[in-house]
């Protein structure tokens, strides 16, 4: 599960959509990037960004568990790909608070263990097993992207 705020909060997703639209509108009016930045700062000051929450992340995790099952959910957070995390989940030191929320919601220990890492470890073991089987069955591929795509690089660039 990723914790990207726009993925777990519809309010944040709608805000980011409006922010992008405003940036496009301003950029169409002025060419100076410093002026675009100044106007976007004004817009941001007048339009405070909503914040995703730990509870929304827990809702998101529960939804995936309901749809895909407890054997197919794990934590990926994506902290390295976001500037602002959900309130209450600013970094990995907040994981205990997330697990406490799931416990409060009645998650059984077995599902919590799966979420915490058992699922990802199972999938990694399965991937290693497939890798061993494939290496024994055939040599590694030496195909290039160009050969797989069926077009020379110059033709793909246009």
C-alpha positions in Angstrom: 0.0 0.0 0.0 1.2 3.4 -0.9 0.6 6.3 1.4 0.5 9.0 -1.4 -2.0 11.5 -0.1 -3.8 11.9 -3.4 -4.3 8.1 -3.6 -5.9 7.9 -0.1 -7.8 11.2 0.1 -10.3 12.4 -2.5 -10.0 15.9 -1.1 -6.2 15.9 -1.7 -6.7 14.4 -5.2 -9.3 17.1 -6.1 -7.0 19.9 -4.6 -4.0 18.6 -6.7 -6.2 18.6 -9.8 -7.3 22.2 -9.2 -3.6 23.2 -8.5 -2.5 21.6 -11.7 -5.2 23.4 -13.7 -4.3 26.7 -12.0 -0.7 26.2 -12.9 -1.6 25.5 -16.5 -3.8 28.6 -16.6 -1.1 30.9 -15.2 1.6 29.3 -17.4 -0.5 30.1 -20.5 -0.8 33.7 -19.4 2.9 34.4 -18.5 6.1 33.0 -19.8 8.3 34.0 -16.9 8.8 31.0 -14.6 9.5 33.3 -11.6 6.1 35.0 -12.2 4.4 31.7 -12.5 5.9 30.6 -9.2 4.9 33.9 -7.5 1.3 33.5 -8.7 1.2 29.9 -7.6 2.4 30.8 -4.2 -0.4 33.4 -4.0 -2.9 30.8 -5.1 -1.6 28.2 -2.6 -1.8 30.8 0.2 -5.5 31.5 -0.7 -6.2 27.8 -1.2 -4.8 25.8 1.7 -3.9 22.2 0.9 -6.0 19.6 2.7 -4.1 16.8 4.4 -4.6 13.1 4.1 -4.8 11.2 7.5 -3.6 8.0 9.0 -7.3 7.0 9.3 -7.7 7.4 5.5 -4.6 5.2 4.9 -6.2 2.6 7.2 -9.4 2.9 5.2 -7.4 2.4 2.0 -5.7 -0.7 3.4 -9.0 -2.1 4.6 -10.5 -1.6 1.1 -7.7 -3.5 -0.6 -7.9 -6.3 2.0 -11.7 -6.5 1.3 -11.2 -6.5 -2.5 -8.0 -8.6 -2.9 -7.8 -10.5 0.4 -5.4 -10.4 3.3 -2.8 -12.5 1.4 -2.4 -9.7 -1.1 -1.8 -6.5 0.9 1.5 -5.1 2.2 3.0 -1.7 3.1 5.0 0.2 0.5 4.3 3.7 1.8 6.3 5.5 -1.1 7.9 7.9 1.4 10.7 8.4 -1.1 8.3 9.6 -3.7 6.2 12.1 -1.7 7.0 15.5 -0.2 4.2 15.5 2.4 2.9 12.3 4.1 -0.5 11.8 5.7 -1.0 13.4 9.1 0.1 10.8 11.6 2.2 8.9 9.1 5.0 11.2 8.4 7.7 8.5 8.2 8.3 4.8 9.2 8.5 5.7 12.8 4.7 6.1 12.6 4.0 2.5 11.5 3.1 1.5 15.1 0.3 4.1 15.1 -1.1 2.6 11.8 -1.0 -0.9 13.3 -2.7 0.4 16.4 -5.5 1.9 14.3 -5.9 -1.4 12.5 -6.0 -3.3 15.8 -8.6 -0.8 17.0 -10.6 -1.7 13.9 -10.5 -5.4 14.8 -7.7 -6.7 12.5 -6.6 -10.2 13.6 -3.0 -10.8 14.4 -2.6 -13.1 11.4 -3.7 -10.3 9.0 -1.4 -7.8 10.7 1.6 -10.1 10.3 0.8 -10.5 6.6 0.5 -6.7 6.2 3.7 -6.1 8.1 5.9 -8.3 5.9 4.8 -11.9 5.6 3.1 -11.3 2.3 6.0 -9.6 0.7 8.4 -12.3 2.0 6.2 -15.0 0.5 6.1 -13.2 -2.8 9.9 -12.8 -2.8 10.3 -16.5 -2.1 8.0 -17.4 -4.9 9.8 -15.0 -7.3 13.2 -16.6 -6.4 11.7 -20.1 -7.0 10.4 -19.1 -10.4 13.8 -17.5 -11.2 15.6 -20.8 -10.3 13.2 -22.8 -12.4 13.6 -20.5 -15.4 17.4 -20.4 -15.2 17.5 -24.2 -15.2 15.1 -24.4 -18.1 16.7 -21.9 -20.5 19.5 -19.4 -20.7 19.0 -15.7 -19.8 17.6 -13.5 -22.6 20.0 -11.3 -24.5 17.2 -9.5 -26.4 17.4 -5.8 -26.7 14.6 -3.3 -26.4 15.0 -2.5 -30.1 14.7 -6.1 -31.1 11.7 -6.6 -28.8 10.0 -3.4 -30.1 10.8 -4.4 -33.7 11.8 -0.9 -34.7 15.2 0.8 -35.0 16.0 3.5 -32.3 15.8 6.4 -34.8 12.3 5.4 -35.9 11.0 5.1 -32.3 12.4 8.6 -31.4 10.0 10.3 -33.8 
